[in-house]
């Protein structure tokens, strides 16, 4: 065969050929030659590859590159092309020396898989597994499993391959099970899955839990019940139900579906019923119930369809039989079906049982009744599930009884089961209500004897709290009262409140477990009910005995004390009632004793009035002494009312004075207002001056001091004491920030407009600026909480804070401090008067208080000056002389001259105004 000319070496190849002739076993030279001829046709490159692998048959690099190029070449050809066979031969030649190279095997096996050569591919996989070490088998098995999983692969081949793979790696049994399920080999799939679940050491590589595997097995068994045999499906699923508590309802329905698939319908019903009676969650119950109801509905629908088709067949058979009877003989004897061996078992059963009522095929009514009964039982079954979750849930037992309303027998059975099941120590709710409802059931049906028996048994149960047992005794007594058995009700209460004997206490102490019956005689609820019965049905002596017993047991409440005292008052035992109040004030402390004291004092004052005034005073003093500060105000007001009505006004004022000192700061202002109002009513308005001064000095909060000062100023203004009112305003100014308390300064402004002159008005403005400057500097330094309206510091404290912080004083305050010692050293008859202030009766002191100075310039007017003749005198109107204004008129004239005088007036302008004018020029 002639060789093509293009396969011969060209002029450019001579260089590489000469080198290869000198060294034909150099991989580097062959590789350089192939790279240089990378653009040459594949035929020429194939010749070079063949020469290279012939010279270097053990070179992996050459074989791999050669095989890759051949693979790329055949990809464009169909799989039946001759090039594929050439490729396979090349792989076989390569594997002679490359049989330990897994990559060559992988390329070969992938190519064979694509060629669909089943037998050759399988044998090649086996050769690869034999040739390669076991550490590299996982790379081959991955391709092998893909190969046997292809469609059209013989199933037995795939099974054998998978079984061999499981010998190599048993952890991939889940892949085998999935393959079996896909191949519809249900029997082996179920066996493998069951073996996996029985293996405690098994760990799923796909992250599946044992519970999920159980569900898959159940689905597999139930959906293919007829195809799987040899496994105890019932035992397997029940084992899963016992082992796994999650989604138990699905397992029960799977077991029922298994029996349904096998046409064991009654067994399926039993499984549904058992499942509903054992599950403990509402979700599982809903799953089972819905499946059960769906099953019954489908069975009913199928039965109705079959009955319709059977009726049509019977009508046709009757017509044929009628025609045959007309043609046949009437004397022919009836054939015995039992001797007819040609009949099948089904036909024989049909003929023998025909007409038997248990074999009646028309059981649609029975199936309807069964479905209705199931639907009616749903509330009861759901309640049973909740009770299985917690059998000590009292509320669920009550709901269960309501389900049987109208069926007393069922209700009695339910109550009996409830009181036997519920443990009072573990009960959720009030267990005694079950006994009460049980007894009321008998009572409503007129059976009082059994109701008493129920109550008698109920009071012997050891409950968790005494209140439960006391409630039972009270319900028992109320039942007797409803039926007019008053004497029996009193006997029950006497029996319930009786204290256990010493011997019983000793025996219980020896046991170490004290039941609630031992503490019942101290139940306040029981005694309260008992005393109400005695007040309604008993005598006064018996009622007093019960009250005294309550006091002896030390279980009384303030309300019981008050009720006892009111009872004695109703029967005119006033002193005994007051003794009860005294006991109450000794037993209880504040705040519980407050109502007792208020009732006691009001009743005592109402009873005796002024007859026992000293005793009432002592009672009030004791009450005030025992009360805390925040509870003293109403007692002091009541005390003062007593003195005003039956005592001396002076003593009433003393009580008010004590009250203003005893009450807390937040109530002092209202107490002083009451004090001032009563003093003004009794002694007149001038008397209130002392109270106002006392209130201002008493240490009230700043806002209350300011309020009191405004009222004091209004008082002085109403009395015509203008200077005294102005002094009060000056003192109150230190508590009023002009920026936040404009109301105070507006009032002072109105006061000066009405009653002052220019000097006093200027003084008010100066004080306002000084206070504003003090507060503005205080705001710079002091923390925010100290500048709140209700917590503002005084001016002196603010100045001290500023001085500590290193902030200089304003010029006005510094000037006043410099002048203060000079004025104090200067002898003067008005040495107490401050610089720049108009004389007033009230002066500010360093300690924050006020000093009342006697006004020696008061003029005593004669009484006749108030006659009516003076009211008719007409006052002549005249202009005010210019001399009255003094320097003010001259200053105003100078200002007008400066405004119009030009440069001549610049010398009299202020520095700031001169600077402004220079800037304009």
Secondary structure, 3 states (H helix, E strand, C coil): CCCCHHHCCCCCCHHHHHHHHHCCCCHHHHHHHHHHCCCCCHHHHHHHHHHHHHHCCCCHHHHHHHHHHHHHHHCCCCCCCHHHHHHHHHHHHHHHHHCCCHHHHHHHHHHHHHHCCHHHHHHHHHHHHHHCCHHHHHHHHHHHHHHHCCCCCCHHHHHHHHHHHHHHCHHHHHHHHHHHHHCCCHHHHHHHHHHHHHCCCCCCCCCCCHHHHHHHHHHHHHHCCCCCCCCCHHHHHHHHHHHCCCCHHHHHHHHHHHHHHCCCHHHHHHHHHHHHHHCCCHHHHHHHHHHHHHHHHHHHHHHHHHHHHHHHHHHHHHHHHHHHHHHCCCCCCCCCHHHCCCCCHHHHHHHHCCCCHHHCCCCHHHHHHHHHHHHHCHHHHHHHHHHHHCCCEHHHHHHHHHHCCCCHHHHHHHHHHHHHHCCCCCCECCCHHHHHHHHHHHHHCCCHHHHHHHHHHHCCCCCCCHHHHHHHHHHHHHHHHHCCCHHHHHHHHHHHCCCCCHHHHHHHHHHCCCCHHHHHHHCHHHHHHHHHHHHHHCCHHHHHHHHHHHHHHCCCCHHHHHHHHHHHHHCCCHHHHHHHHHHHHHHCCCCCCHHHHHHHHHHHHHHHCCCCHHHHHHHHHHHHHHCCHHHHHHHHHHHHHHHHHHCCHHHHHHHHHHHHHHCCHHHHHHHHHHHHHHHHHHHCHHHHHHHHHHHHHCCCCHHHHHHHHHHHHHHHHHCCCHHHHHHHHHHHHHHCCCCCCHHHHHHHHHHHHHHCCHHHHHHHHHHHHHHHHHHHHHHHHCCHHHHCHHHCCCHHHHHHHHHHHCCCCCHHHHHHHHHHHHHHHCCCCCCCCCCCCCCCCEEECCCCCEEECCCCCCCCCCHHHHCCCHHHCCCCCCCCCHHHHCHHHHHHHHHHHHHHCHHHHHHHCCHHHHHHHHHHC
